[in-house]
Amino acid sequence: MLQKGIENTPLFQEFKSLLDPLGITIVDIDRMEQGRTSAVNIVIKTADHEVNVDDCAKVYNLVYPRLELTTGERDLQLEVSTPGLQRNLRDIYEFGLFVGRRVRVYDTSRGAWISGIIVQADDAGITLDGTTVEDQTENLGICKVPYEQIHKAKLEYRWEDVPHVQ
């Protein structure tokens, strides 16, 4: 099931204010403590281009010193990455970040996976365009899916969606 509230966590709030002025958005941030090790994973995206190695390095170099101060003498591990092509969406917040991208959701009301491009994400659910039901060729057009009907969701990458240069 989808969660809600990652953007309200203290860790998210702390680093959002640091990265927003750079045009970098936090998709997900997670911290795990095990023994004397503190591991932090950050997934980022940018609005104007695909995330590259330089973006990840920039975030790493900004976040690591700040985390070092808060973790004290713990062994610190920091990983900064992109959302990837087929990211599993875990929080309702993420749908708003990926407006314009193709997503695949398991709709419990249909009992099937549906695929479409997110055209809107609000407090109630998502609106998909070019929606198809898995294993069917029929295009459902624009389809509204409430969050409570979404059991699982992930980004979906299709080569045919990429504009080809000739």
C-alpha positions as CSV (number, residue, x, y, z in Angstrom):
1,M,0.0,0.0,0.0
2,L,1.0,3.6,-0.6
3,Q,2.3,5.6,2.3
4,K,1.7,9.3,2.9
5,G,3.9,11.9,4.6
6,I,7.5,11.5,3.6
7,E,7.7,15.2,3.0
8,N,6.8,15.8,6.6
9,T,9.7,13.8,8.1
10,P,12.5,15.8,9.8
11,L,15.2,14.3,7.6
12,F,13.3,15.3,4.4
13,Q,12.6,18.8,5.8
14,E,16.3,19.4,6.7
15,F,17.7,18.5,3.3
16,K,14.8,19.9,1.2
17,S,15.8,23.5,2.2
18,L,19.4,22.7,1.3
19,L,18.7,21.2,-2.2
20,D,15.6,23.2,-3.4
21,P,17.7,26.4,-4.3
22,L,19.8,24.2,-6.5
23,G,16.8,23.0,-8.5
24,I,17.2,19.5,-7.0
25,T,14.1,17.7,-5.6
26,I,14.2,14.9,-3.1
27,V,12.1,12.0,-4.3
28,D,12.9,9.7,-1.3
29,I,15.2,9.8,1.7
30,D,15.7,7.0,4.2
31,R,18.0,6.5,7.2
32,M,18.9,3.2,8.8
33,E,20.9,2.7,12.0
34,Q,22.6,-0.6,12.6
35,G,25.1,-0.9,15.4
36,R,27.6,1.9,14.9
37,T,26.7,2.5,11.3
38,S,24.3,5.1,10.0
39,A,23.3,4.6,6.3
40,V,21.4,7.3,4.5
41,N,19.9,6.8,1.0
42,I,18.7,9.8,-1.0
43,V,16.9,9.6,-4.4
44,I,16.9,12.9,-6.3
45,K,15.4,14.4,-9.5
46,T,15.8,17.7,-11.3
47,A,13.1,19.6,-13.2
48,D,15.1,20.6,-16.3
49,H,17.2,17.6,-17.1
50,E,17.7,13.9,-16.3
51,V,19.8,13.5,-13.1
52,N,23.5,12.8,-13.9
53,V,26.6,11.9,-12.0
54,D,27.5,15.5,-11.4
55,D,24.1,16.1,-9.7
56,C,24.6,13.1,-7.5
57,A,28.2,14.3,-6.6
58,K,26.9,17.8,-5.8
59,V,24.3,16.4,-3.4
60,Y,26.7,14.0,-1.8
61,N,29.3,16.9,-1.2
62,L,26.6,19.1,0.4
63,V,24.8,16.5,2.5
64,Y,27.7,14.4,3.8
65,P,29.4,17.1,6.0
66,R,26.0,18.0,7.5
67,L,25.2,14.3,8.3
68,E,28.7,13.9,9.7
69,L,27.9,16.6,12.3
70,T,24.7,15.0,13.3
71,T,25.9,11.4,13.4
72,G,28.9,12.1,15.7
73,E,31.3,9.2,15.8
74,R,29.2,6.7,13.9
75,D,30.4,5.1,10.6
76,L,28.4,7.1,8.0
77,Q,27.4,5.7,4.6
78,L,25.6,8.0,2.1
79,E,24.2,6.9,-1.2
80,V,22.7,9.5,-3.7
81,S,20.9,8.1,-6.7
82,T,18.4,8.7,-9.5
83,P,14.8,7.4,-9.4
84,G,15.7,5.0,-12.2
85,L,13.5,3.9,-15.1
86,Q,11.2,1.6,-13.2
87,R,11.1,3.1,-9.7
88,N,8.5,1.6,-7.3
89,L,6.5,4.6,-6.0
90,R,5.9,4.2,-2.3
91,D,4.5,7.6,-1.2
92,I,1.6,9.6,-2.6
93,Y,4.0,12.6,-2.7
94,E,5.9,10.9,-5.6
95,F,3.1,11.0,-8.1
96,G,3.2,14.8,-8.2
97,L,6.9,14.7,-9.0
98,F,6.4,12.5,-12.0
99,V,3.6,14.4,-13.8
100,G,4.3,13.8,-17.5
101,R,5.9,10.4,-17.0
102,R,4.3,7.0,-17.7
103,V,3.3,5.0,-14.7
104,R,2.0,1.5,-14.1
105,V,-0.4,1.0,-11.2
106,Y,-2.3,-2.0,-9.9
107,D,-5.9,-0.8,-9.6
108,T,-7.8,-2.9,-7.1
109,S,-11.2,-1.9,-8.5
110,R,-10.2,-3.5,-11.8
111,G,-8.0,-6.2,-10.4
112,A,-5.4,-5.4,-13.1
113,W,-2.4,-3.3,-13.9
114,I,-3.1,-0.2,-15.8
115,S,-0.6,2.1,-17.6
116,G,-0.8,5.7,-18.6
117,I,0.9,9.1,-18.4
118,I,0.3,11.1,-15.3
119,V,-1.4,14.3,-16.2
120,Q,-2.5,15.3,-12.7
121,A,-1.9,14.3,-9.1
122,D,-4.0,15.8,-6.4
123,D,-5.0,14.9,-2.8
124,A,-7.6,12.4,-4.0
125,G,-5.8,10.5,-6.7
126,I,-4.1,10.6,-10.1
127,T,-5.4,11.3,-13.6
128,L,-3.8,9.2,-16.4
129,D,-4.0,9.8,-20.1
130,G,-3.5,7.2,-22.8
131,T,-4.5,4.6,-20.3
132,T,-4.5,0.9,-21.1
133,V,-5.3,-2.2,-19.1
134,E,-2.5,-4.8,-19.0
135,D,-2.8,-7.4,-21.8
136,Q,-5.4,-5.4,-23.6
137,T,-4.9,-3.1,-26.6
138,E,-8.0,-0.9,-25.9
139,N,-7.1,2.6,-25.0
140,L,-9.3,3.9,-22.1
141,G,-8.2,7.5,-22.7
142,I,-8.2,9.7,-19.6
143,C,-8.8,7.7,-16.4
144,K,-9.0,8.9,-12.7
145,V,-7.6,6.5,-10.1
146,P,-8.1,7.3,-6.4
147,Y,-5.1,6.5,-4.2
148,E,-7.1,4.0,-2.1
149,Q,-7.5,1.9,-5.2
150,I,-3.8,1.9,-6.0
151,H,-2.2,-1.2,-4.4
152,K,1.2,-0.9,-6.1
153,A,2.7,1.6,-8.5
154,K,5.9,2.0,-10.5
155,L,7.4,4.2,-13.2
156,E,7.2,2.6,-16.6
157,Y,9.7,3.2,-19.4
158,R,8.7,2.5,-23.0
159,W,11.0,3.1,-25.9
160,E,8.0,4.1,-28.1
161,D,7.4,7.1,-25.8
162,V,10.8,8.5,-26.5
163,P,10.9,11.0,-29.4
164,H,13.3,9.7,-32.1
165,V,15.6,12.1,-34.0
166,Q,16.0,11.4,-37.7
